[in-house]
Amino acid sequence: MLGEESDSADYWKKCGDEALANGVKGVVMMGAHWDCVGPSKIEVSTNPNPGKSPVAYVHPSKYVDYKLVPDLEGAQRCISMLSADGFSASGNDKFEWIHDTYLILIRMFPGGCPPTTILSLNSRFDPHFHMKVGASLRSLRDEGYLLIGTGGAVHNLYRNRWAPMIKYSDNFAQETPPEEWAMEFRQSVEDVITNNSGPELRRAMTRLMKHPRFRDAHATDDHFMAAMFVSGAAGGEEDTGTYGQLKAETWELTNMCNSQFTIGGWSRTVPAAA
């Protein structure tokens, strides 16, 4: 998704341009590859000069020179807000950023990274926990922050078709259509986000983890927690009537679906994106 052009990448650029045009104050992101241990633990990146974890199959020239801009003041705000709501929140000044977050920033803001705060997952992968993290930080949207969850609608590495990537470095080669289980769960994700709003969105998103195809679509829970974060950040009572929109979608490795949803808009409340 970083190395090749795609509809999703084009949409990320459009989102970034719109954010800059509306004076975005900063970005708060929850990804899928960083988690911490503890029953109520959440960590916030406070590394003043973070490095980048390498990306497989992508030439380093596409990302090594991009300057990351951690929002240390915003990180402390997040820690304070989360702590006030009962989370065991703390900073992590050693964390190196991972492709689930910085590849989005590179595509959205190629001219320069805005001040950005990265949130960890909790290793218990409780959907309600991560939804509440988003709910705790929801008010940042009213201040001009863009909240982003970056995971995957369908993300089961064990059931992807890797041969075109390994042989030809072609992650978008769809030699066959996605399998039925992937299509069914992908459709359920769209149905939930586009047909529910406010607290109903929060309830519907957490219920998706009981979907009969969830374990087919997600062999592990990590890549679905960011969607829980977004449902919290865009699922308050004040969000009732604001429905998510599917803006772009990219399939890769046959069975992995990257759906781009936006909830809200700059003319009203700053959006949250999944």
Salt bridges, closest charged atoms under 4 A:
GLU5 OE2 - ARG107 NH1 3.14
ASP17 OD2 - LYS13 NZ 2.85
ASP93 OD1 - LYS94 NZ 3.14
ASP100 OD2 - HIS33 ND1 3.26
ASP142 OD2 - ARG138 NH1 3.43
GLU143 OE1 - ARG77 NH1 2.98
GLU179 OE1 - ARG159 NH2 3.98
GLU179 OE2 - ARG161 NH2 3.24
GLU180 OE1 - ARG213 NH2 2.55
GLU184 OE1 - ARG213 NE 3.91
GLU190 OE1 - ARG186 NH1 2.62
ASP216 OD1 - ARG159 NH1 2.85
ASP216 OD2 - ARG213 NH1 2.99
ASP221 OD1 - ARG215 NH1 2.96
ASP222 OD1 - HIS223 ND1 3.21
GLU238 OE2 - ARG138 NE 3.55
ASP239 OD1 - ARG138 NH2 2.72
ASP239 OD1 - ARG141 NH1 3.37
GLU249 OE2 - ARG186 NE 2.94
